[in-house]
């Protein structure tokens, strides 16, 4: 007889290996039968225990996937299929009822646990078990997720579990989203991501602000940023396909995401640390993988986005590293295509050349901020900061000269000669290049620069 308490979900995950895992599958009835016997876990119907459902089905999912059988997986998923069918056939007029909302939330929490379970197995089994789940879910049941986000966009108790499930589904941990070379699944999955983000973003933007801004808006937005960041950097989508075939899935997702992040005051981004973590992780990914989109933004939007990177440089070490990486990617693109480029012909390069000219003061502030972080703070991300500083110096000698003057004038005149010499030594043996050897040399010089600049 199965236990009716949630103690199963408290099993340590270290048990799911070797002989321990084989023993676990014998302690209860077969795992796929365990998943079907929902009546043995009455606590999952208690709203106060809904969060435990994810942990429970994560544990059950581990047991199911240990058997590595598609037939047994489908058998175990039968209860979820019944919920899907029931929700999919629910009339629009009844979709806002409490019973439907509870069923929907429970389903999202349960499936997130199942999706999490595919992460904890051997590599080849991880890919296969993720394939089981993806093929079961797509395309038959994805429309229900979009229907849910459409109906419940203003109800965070529903959208948060839904968005967290999607965030888990696109997490390419252990390369589990390694589809066959001829498979379109990566592209198809991203299209679903785009639909979901566009539907949520377009509905959350016009909603009036409530007293609890984080719960009502910011939390959902931050999870959307996590979803898109994982999708952009997961290496399971050839994004060139979208532009080649005129598919707006990528552009639409980025467009709405930029709009929703600009709807949050920068002070609020830094006030809510989870929002800040999601925002700057997304920014780093955006500047790394889709710089052409950034360079297509209008001047005002571009300045707001890049200006937020300047503020992020002063934040925690992790966030400052993400901002420095984004700035380095931007400056490296300019250096490669404009500074040493034979001719500026690409639209992105032309746009950046114009933006750098129009926003010269912003870029000067960024370079000065980078130097101030190096000089005044003891950070463990020296290498990342040095990369951004070098690329910024090399794109404009005039900007570097002006920043040096601004820094020197902030100190007493009797220190100017010594500090000026520090700047001269900084560029010793540094060439007009961003190759690894030159970056390494500059990083060494920057270490000495900091030591000599701060010496008493």
C-alpha positions, 0 to 999 in steps of 0.5 A: 500500500502506498503512503498517503503522506508526501514523504516520498518527495523528501527522498534525497536525490543522491539515492537515484544512482547505482544499486540505490535506484534499483532498490527504490523502484522495488519499494513501491509498485512500479514507478509508472503505476505510482504516478497513476495512483494520484488518489494515494497522495491526497495532499496534492489537492490541498491548495496550501500544498501545491508547491510540494507537487513539483517536488513530488513529481520530480521524485516520481519522474526520476523513478519513471525515467530510471525504467527508460521505457517510452511505453511506461512513460506514456502510461505514467502520463495518462493522468496528466493527459486526462487533465489536459483533455478536460481543460482543453474541452472546457468552454471559454466561459468557464475557464475563469472558474476556481476549479479550472484555475486550480486544475491548471496550476496543479498541472503546471506544477506537476509537469515542471517536476517531471521536466526537472527529472530529465536533468538528473540522469546520464547524458544519453538517457537525459536526451532520450527522456527529454525527448519522451516529454517533448514529443508527448507535449508538442504539438498536441498540448502546447495550445493550452499553455497559450490559452492559459497565459491569455486568460490568466495574464493578470493572475500571477498565482496561475502565470507563475507556475506556467512560466516556470514550467516553460523556463524548465522546458527550455533549460538546456542542461546537460545538453538534453535539448540535443535534437537530431540534425534534421529535426526542426524541434528546436525551432518549433520550441522557440516559436512556442516560447515566442508566442507565450512571451508575446501573449504575456508581455502584450497583456501585462504592459497595459495593466495598472500597477498594484501595491505589490509590484513584484508579485503582480508584475515584476516576478512574471517579467523576470521569469519571461527574461529567464525563459528567453535568456535560456532559449537564446543561449541554449544552443538548440536553435539556428536563429538565422532560419527566422530571418531567412524565411521571414518568420518574426518569432525572434523579432517579436519576442525581443520587441515585446521583451524590450518594451516590458523591461523598459516599463520597469524603472531602473531603480526598481530593477536594482531594488528587486534582486531577482529582477536584476539578476534576470535582466542583466543575464538577458542583457548579456545574452542579447549583446552576445547573440543578437547584437544586430537587434540591439543596433536596430533600436531607436536612439532613445531605446538604445541609450536606455538599454546601454545606460543600464549597463553603466549602472550595472557595472557598479553593482555586484561582481556577477552583474558587473561581469555581465555588463562588462561582457555586453559592453565588450561585445558591443565595442568589439563589433565596432572595432572589427567592423568600423575601426579596422574594417576596410569599409562600413557597409553593413546596416548594423555597423552603420547604425553603431557608427552613428550611435557612437557619435550621437551617444559619445557622452554615454560611452565616455561615462561607461569607460570612466565607470569601468576605470573607477570600478577597477581603481576603487574596488577589489573585484574578482572579475578583473579579466572581464573588466579588462576586456571591456576597457581595452575594447572601449579604448581601442574604438576611440583614442579621443574618448580615452584621452578625455576620460584620462583628463576627467579622472586626473582632474578629480585628484589634487594637482600634485598627483597628476604627474604620477597618475599620468605616468600610470596611464602611459604605462597602461598602454605599454606594448599594447597593440591595435588588436583584440586578439587573445595575446594582446588582451592578456598583455593589457590585463597584466598592465591593468593589474600593475596600473591599479597597484601603482595608481592606488599606491600611497 
